[in-house]
Amino acid sequence: MYPNRMSHFYALRRTLGICALAALLFAPAQAFAQQKIGFVNPQRVVNETRLGQMAKADLARYVAEKDRLAKESASQLAVLRKESEATALSAAERARREEAYRRKSRLHETLLQENARDIKAEEAKLLQYVMRRADAVLEDIGKKGGYAIIITDPAAVGYVDKANTDLTERVARELDARGK
């Protein structure tokens, strides 16, 4: 009689284990099925909000200043080139001016590279600034709308059904409304 009881106990234990495992596997799927996933395009938030437009105007002023510096440098470079090509120069003077031109040319190229890097960094800061301000809107929309996830990086996913998940317009409207 003892072996039958033990085998019955093991069978019951195995059945309960299978039921518990099934509950663990299927319960999260039901919970996730009720939650939604949203998508927001940060570039559109920048383009379509007053805050984004102000940030873009600041960036445009920054880019204009960088362009002014680059044009000034290019102008100085053109003057040095003309001076180095003058015909009435001694060989030593020509060599000195050609060296000044080469040095200024390297500095000009460095300036252009630094400007491009600085502008790119400033654009990233602009996007971060606007999206940090939009975080409260995203949180409210997420809580009120039952969203488990709102993705803000288009590169993070391969496919998004924008017709059903794109919250960008709503975020832009609410961000503008809060900015008044």
TIRO-831238 format. One record per residue: chain; residue number from 1; x, y, z of N, C-alpha, C, O in turn. Coordinates in steps of 0.02 Angstrom, whole numbers, plus 50000, padded with zeros to 5 digits. Atoms other than C-alpha are relative to their C-alpha. Example, Ala and Ser with C-alpha at 12.3 -4.5 7.8 and 13.67 -1.06 7.14 Angstrom:
cadena	num	n_x	n_y	n_z	ca_x	ca_y	ca_z	c_x	c_y	c_z	o_x	o_y	o_z
A	1	50045	49941	50000	50615	49775	50390	50045	50060	50000	50097	50059	50033
A	2	49958	49941	49997	50684	49947	50357	49961	50055	50037	49986	50110	50045
END
This chain:
cadena	num	n_x	n_y	n_z	ca_x	ca_y	ca_z	c_x	c_y	c_z	o_x	o_y	o_z
A	1	50040	49941	50000	50000	50000	50000	50043	50063	50000	50025	50114	49970
A	2	49955	49942	49996	50142	50118	50036	50024	50022	49932	50023	50083	49919
A	3	49978	49977	50065	50210	50119	49858	49945	50033	49960	49959	50080	49923
A	4	50054	49968	50037	50039	50162	49787	49988	50071	50024	49976	50116	49983
A	5	50008	49932	49974	50022	50311	49902	50054	50046	49974	50039	50103	49955
A	6	49944	49959	50023	50192	50375	49852	49993	50016	49925	50004	50073	49904
A	7	50007	49987	50071	50159	50355	49667	49941	50048	49989	49944	50090	49944
A	8	50056	49953	50005	49991	50443	49691	50024	50071	50019	50005	50120	49987
A	9	49973	49936	49978	50081	50583	49784	50043	50032	49945	50036	50091	49931
A	10	49957	49973	50053	50211	50602	49645	49959	50021	49938	49974	50071	49906
A	11	50043	49982	50056	50075	50601	49511	49963	50065	50013	49958	50108	49969
A	12	50034	49938	49981	49978	50735	49604	50048	50059	49998	50031	50113	49974
A	13	49949	49947	50000	50136	50837	49628	50019	50020	49929	50027	50079	49914
A	14	49983	49987	50069	50180	50821	49444	49943	50038	49966	49956	50085	49928
A	15	50058	49966	50029	50004	50874	49393	49996	50072	50024	49983	50117	49984
A	16	50001	49931	49973	50009	51025	49507	50057	50041	49971	50048	50100	49957
A	17	49943	49965	50030	50180	51072	49439	49986	50020	49928	50002	50076	49908
A	18	50018	49984	50069	50117	51063	49260	49949	50056	49998	49954	50101	49956
A	19	50051	49947	49997	49966	51170	49306	50032	50067	50018	50015	50118	49989
A	20	49966	49938	49980	50077	51299	49392	50041	50028	49943	50041	50088	49931
A	21	49960	49978	50057	50194	51305	49243	49956	50029	49945	49973	50081	49915
A	22	50047	49974	50051	50047	51327	49124	49974	50068	50021	49967	50112	49979
A	23	50025	49935	49976	49980	51468	49232	50053	50054	49991	50037	50111	49973
A	24	49947	49950	50008	50148	51555	49229	50011	50017	49926	50025	50075	49910
A	25	49989	49988	50072	50163	51536	49040	49943	50039	49969	49955	50082	49926
A	26	50057	49969	50033	49988	51593	48995	49976	50064	50033	49948	50107	49999
A	27	50024	49940	49965	49950	51726	49127	50035	50063	49974	50000	50112	49960
A	28	49970	49939	50026	50082	51851	49067	49977	50016	49930	49971	50075	49912
A	29	50023	49987	50068	50024	51830	48888	49934	50036	50000	49923	50082	49960
A	30	50065	49966	49995	49848	51881	48938	50010	50071	50025	49977	50117	50001
A	31	49988	49933	49973	49914	52029	49039	50030	50045	49946	50009	50103	49940
A	32	49969	49960	50052	50023	52089	48894	49952	50014	49942	49957	50066	49910
A	33	50047	49991	50055	49883	52066	48769	49955	50060	50012	49930	50090	49965
A	34	50044	49944	49983	49784	52200	48860	50037	50067	49999	50005	50119	49996
A	35	49961	49938	50000	49925	52328	48860	50019	50018	49929	50024	49975	49885
A	36	49986	49976	50067	49968	52436	48711	50072	50026	49995	50105	50040	50045
A	37	49935	49972	50015	50128	52494	48630	49990	50059	49954	49952	50055	49905
A	38	50006	49940	50041	50145	52669	48559	50067	50020	49971	50120	49996	49993
A	39	49939	49976	50033	50271	52758	48449	49995	50076	49992	49942	50103	49975
A	40	49996	49927	50010	50325	52941	48444	50063	50015	49961	50117	49991	49978
A	41	49943	49979	50041	50438	53015	48311	50028	50065	50028	49997	50117	50021
A	42	49972	49940	49968	50552	53138	48404	50012	50057	49951	50003	50116	49969
A	43	49987	49947	50049	50597	53233	48245	49936	50037	49983	49936	50098	49975
A	44	50064	49968	50013	50414	53266	48210	49978	50043	50059	49949	50096	50050
A	45	50017	49960	49941	50389	53326	48389	50038	50066	49997	50010	50119	50012
A	46	49960	49939	50006	50530	53451	48360	49971	50044	49945	49963	50105	49954
A	47	50025	49962	50057	50459	53503	48191	49930	50029	50010	49913	50081	49982
A	48	50071	49982	49997	50277	53516	48245	49978	50034	50065	49919	50042	50077
A	49	50019	49965	49938	50284	53604	48415	50032	50069	50003	50084	50081	49972
A	50	49971	49933	49990	50314	53783	48466	50068	49996	50034	50115	50031	50016
A	51	49936	50010	49965	50451	53725	48584	50053	49978	49952	50109	50003	49953
A	52	49953	50024	50050	50534	53632	48442	50020	50054	49952	50078	50059	49932
A	53	49985	49945	50047	50521	53782	48327	50047	50051	50032	50092	50076	49999
A	54	49954	49953	49966	50603	53894	48457	50070	49970	50005	50120	50005	49994
A	55	49935	50033	49996	50742	53766	48481	50034	50000	49932	50094	50010	49927
A	56	49971	50000	50068	50766	53754	48292	50024	50070	49981	50074	50077	49946
A	57	49978	49932	50014	50777	53944	48281	50067	50014	50036	50111	50047	50008
A	58	49936	49993	49964	50914	53941	48414	50056	49964	49963	50111	49990	49956
A	59	49951	50038	50038	51003	53807	48315	50019	50036	49936	50078	50037	49917
A	60	49986	49964	50062	50988	53910	48155	50047	50059	50014	50091	50072	49973
A	61	49954	49945	49982	51072	54058	48243	50070	49972	50013	50120	50003	49993
A	62	49936	50032	49985	51210	53941	48304	50035	49981	49935	50095	49993	49926
A	63	49972	50020	50065	51235	53871	48127	50023	50061	49961	50075	50060	49928
A	64	49982	49938	50036	51237	54048	48055	50066	50027	50026	50108	50051	49987
A	65	49937	49976	49971	51377	54097	48175	50058	49955	49978	50112	49980	49962
A	66	49948	50047	50023	51476	53941	48129	50016	50013	49926	50074	50012	49906
A	67	49990	49985	50071	51450	53981	47944	50039	50066	49991	50082	50071	49948
A	68	49964	49936	50004	51508	54160	47972	50074	49990	50014	50116	50018	49978
A	69	49930	50013	49984	51668	54098	48053	50035	49962	49943	50093	49976	49927
A	70	49971	50038	50056	51697	53974	47910	50012	50045	49940	50063	50038	49907
A	71	49992	49954	50057	51671	54110	47778	50057	50048	50013	50096	50064	49967
A	72	49945	49955	49982	51789	54226	47870	50067	49965	49990	50115	49993	49964
A	73	49939	50039	50007	51920	54089	47875	50015	49988	49926	50073	49992	49905
A	74	49991	50011	50072	51893	54050	47689	50025	50063	49966	50066	50060	49920
A	75	49978	49937	50028	51915	54234	47648	50074	50013	50015	50112	50033	49971
A	76	49930	49992	49981	52079	54242	47744	50044	49952	49960	50100	49969	49939
A	77	49963	50050	50038	52135	54084	47655	50009	50023	49927	50062	50014	49898
A	78	49996	49975	50069	52096	54162	47484	50052	50056	49995	50089	50059	49946
A	79	49951	49946	50000	52200	54316	47528	50071	49971	50002	50115	49993	49965
A	80	49933	50031	49994	52348	54207	47580	50019	49964	49935	50077	49966	49916
A	81	49986	50034	50063	52333	54106	47419	50023	50051	49947	50072	50039	49911
A	82	49981	49948	50049	52339	54264	47313	50069	50028	50015	50109	50038	49970
A	83	49935	49974	49981	52487	54329	47411	50056	49951	49983	50110	49972	49961
A	84	49948	50049	50014	52582	54166	47389	50012	49991	49925	50064	49967	49904
A	85	49994	50007	50073	52551	54170	47200	50026	50064	49967	50033	50066	49906
A	86	49976	49937	50029	52615	54348	47177	50067	49988	49964	50108	49949	49988
A	87	49941	50013	50041	52750	54355	47043	50062	50040	50022	50118	50019	50010
A	88	49943	49957	49983	52860	54494	47114	50029	49983	50069	50049	50029	50105
A	89	49975	50019	49934	52916	54395	47268	50067	49964	49992	50080	49929	49943
A	90	49938	50039	49999	53087	54331	47312	49984	49928	50017	49929	49914	50041
A	91	50011	50071	49987	53105	54142	47329	49987	49988	50074	49944	49948	50092
A	92	50009	50009	49928	53120	54155	47519	49931	50026	50022	49897	49995	50062
A	93	50065	49971	49982	52967	54268	47533	49943	49957	49973	49893	49946	50008
A	94	50051	50044	50029	52867	54155	47417	49992	49937	50044	49936	49915	50058
A	95	50002	50061	49959	52913	54002	47522	49966	50015	50067	49927	49975	50092
A	96	50030	49980	49937	52864	54095	47682	49924	50006	49992	49886	49982	50034
A	97	50072	49990	50012	52693	54144	47609	49965	49934	49982	49907	49924	50001
A	98	50030	50065	50016	52662	53970	47539	49991	49958	50063	49941	49923	50071
A	99	50006	50036	49936	52696	53897	47711	49943	50028	50042	49905	49991	50073
A	100	50055	49968	49964	52576	54023	47789	49933	49977	49971	49885	49964	50007
A	101	50061	50022	50034	52446	53973	47660	49984	49927	50018	49927	49911	50033
A	102	50010	50071	49981	52470	53785	47696	49976	49994	50072	49932	49954	50088
A	103	50018	50002	49929	52459	53816	47884	49927	50023	50008	49887	49991	50043
A	104	50068	49974	49996	52300	53921	47863	49950	49951	49968	49894	49944	49992
A	105	50042	50049	50032	52228	53789	47746	49984	49942	50047	49927	49919	50050
A	106	50011	50054	49951	52252	53653	47879	49954	50025	50056	49909	49988	50078
A	107	50043	49972	49948	52174	53767	48010	49927	50007	49976	49880	49995	50013
A	108	50067	49992	50028	52027	53802	47895	49964	49932	49996	49906	49928	50014
A	109	50029	50067	50003	51996	53616	47866	49980	49976	50070	49926	49947	50079
A	110	50015	50019	49931	52004	53586	48053	49938	50037	50025	49895	50008	50058
A	111	50058	49960	49980	51881	53727	48082	49935	49972	49970	49884	49967	50005
A	112	50059	50028	50032	51759	53653	47956	49978	49934	50033	49919	49923	50043
A	113	50015	50064	49967	51770	53481	48038	49971	50012	50070	49922	49980	50090
A	114	50025	49984	49933	51746	53556	48211	49930	50029	49996	49887	50013	50037
A	115	50067	49971	50009	51597	53658	48150	49948	49946	49988	49895	49946	50018
A	116	50047	50054	50015	51514	53503	48078	49986	49958	50063	49929	49941	50076
A	117	50009	50039	49938	51544	53406	48240	49959	50039	50051	49915	50011	50083
A	118	50036	49959	49951	51482	53551	48348	49926	50007	49981	49883	50005	50025
A	119	50069	49992	50022	51325	53575	48243	49961	49935	50013	49904	49937	50035
A	120	50033	50065	49988	51285	53389	48253	49986	49990	50074	49932	49967	50093
A	121	50009	50006	49928	51309	53392	48442	49944	50047	50024	49905	50029	50067
A	122	50051	49951	49981	51199	53547	48456	49931	49975	49978	49882	49984	50014
A	123	50064	50030	50023	51062	53460	48353	49977	49946	50048	49918	49941	50064
A	124	50017	50053	49953	51069	53312	48472	49975	50029	50066	49927	50004	50095
A	125	50022	49966	49939	51054	53429	48622	49930	50027	49991	49889	50023	50037
A	126	50066	49973	50015	50904	53512	48540	49947	49946	50006	49896	49955	50039
A	127	50048	50055	49998	50816	53346	48517	49991	49975	50071	49934	49961	50092
A	128	50005	50022	49931	50856	53292	48695	49960	50049	50042	49920	50029	50084
A	129	50035	49949	49962	50793	53457	48765	49925	49996	49989	49886	49995	50036
A	130	50071	50003	50017	50627	53447	48674	49969	49935	50027	49915	49936	50056
A	131	50028	50064	49977	50602	53262	48715	49999	49996	50076	49955	49963	50104
A	132	50004	49998	49927	50644	53291	48899	49937	50038	50022	49904	50018	50070
A	133	50061	49962	49985	50506	53421	48901	49937	49959	49983	49885	49967	50015
A	134	50057	50041	50021	50392	53296	48813	49991	49938	50045	49939	49905	50041
A	135	50005	50060	49958	50427	53159	48942	49937	50000	50044	49905	49948	50050
A	136	50060	49997	49958	50287	53219	49057	49938	49985	49959	49892	49951	49983
A	137	50057	50013	50045	50165	53216	48910	49998	49926	49984	49945	49895	49986
A	138	49997	50072	50015	50223	53041	48862	49976	49958	50059	49939	49910	50051
A	139	50020	50037	49940	50201	52982	49041	49924	50004	50010	49892	49953	50023
A	140	50073	49992	49992	50024	53054	49052	49962	49959	49948	49914	49924	49965
A	141	50034	50038	50053	49973	52980	48884	50007	49925	50013	49959	49887	50003
A	142	49989	50071	49986	50050	52814	48932	49955	49974	50056	49926	49920	50049
A	143	50042	50022	49944	49958	52803	49098	49926	50002	49982	49889	49955	49996
A	144	50071	49993	50016	49791	52867	49034	49979	49953	49944	49922	49930	49944
A	145	50018	50042	50057	49796	52765	48875	50014	49927	50008	49999	49887	49964
A	146	49986	50070	49989	49854	52602	48951	50059	49974	49959	50059	49915	49940
A	147	49942	50021	50039	50020	52598	48857	50052	49970	50045	50071	50000	50096
A	148	49946	50032	49962	50150	52476	48923	50067	50031	49979	50112	50038	50019
A	149	49938	49973	50028	50284	52551	48809	49983	50054	49950	49937	50045	49909
A	150	50003	49950	50053	50301	52710	48708	50071	50008	49974	50115	50032	50010
A	151	49934	49999	50030	50450	52699	48590	50013	50069	49970	49970	50096	49934
A	152	49983	49935	50027	50538	52862	48547	50062	49998	49955	50086	50050	49933
A	153	49941	50007	50043	50684	52794	48446	49981	49959	49939	49973	49898	49943
A	154	50020	50037	50060	50637	52749	48267	50049	49946	49981	50030	49897	49948
A	155	49950	50050	50017	50799	52651	48250	49996	49939	50046	50028	49888	50033
A	156	50003	50055	49952	50753	52540	48398	49956	49943	49976	49961	49887	50002
A	157	50045	50052	50024	50622	52443	48302	50004	49996	49924	50020	50044	49890
A	158	49998	50009	50072	50614	52370	48129	49935	50019	49966	49936	50044	49910
A	159	50065	49985	50030	50428	52393	48098	49953	50026	50053	49950	49999	50109
A	160	50051	49973	49955	50294	52499	48179	49939	50013	49957	49943	50046	49906
A	161	50063	49986	50034	50113	52501	48124	49978	50069	50022	49942	50077	50071
A	162	50011	49931	49980	50101	52690	48129	49926	50018	50002	49907	50063	50040
A	163	50071	49984	50000	49915	52691	48093	49969	49985	50069	49921	50017	50089
A	164	50029	50021	49935	49882	52606	48261	50041	50022	50060	50016	50020	50116
A	165	49957	49987	49943	50029	52660	48369	50030	50069	50003	50056	50089	50055
A	166	49965	49936	50003	50091	52832	48315	49964	50052	50042	49908	50072	50027
A	167	50028	49951	49953	50059	52955	48457	50031	50069	49990	50019	50114	50030
A	168	49961	49939	50009	50169	53094	48386	49956	50062	49998	49970	50111	50033
A	169	50044	49941	50007	50029	53213	48339	49968	50018	50068	49964	50076	50086
A	170	50030	49989	49934	49946	53192	48509	50050	50030	50049	50034	50076	50086
A	171	49947	49974	49957	50110	53222	48600	50015	50072	49982	50022	50115	50026
A	172	49986	49932	50022	50144	53378	48496	49946	50048	50022	49961	50102	50047
A	173	50056	49957	49979	49970	53449	48531	50002	50013	50074	49995	50071	50096
A	174	50001	49992	49928	49981	53417	48717	50062	50038	50026	50057	50075	50074
A	175	49940	49963	49981	50159	53483	48729	49990	50075	49987	50008	50117	50027
A	176	50016	49930	50015	50103	53644	48643	49950	50028	50050	49957	50085	50072
A	177	50050	49977	49953	49952	53656	48757	50031	50014	50068	50009	50061	50103
A	178	49968	49989	49934	50063	53643	48911	50048	50059	49998	50065	50088	50050
A	179	49952	49944	50007	50181	53776	48842	49967	50068	50003	50002	50119	50007
A	180	50036	49936	50000	50047	53911	48842	50002	50034	50067	49975	50088	50075
END
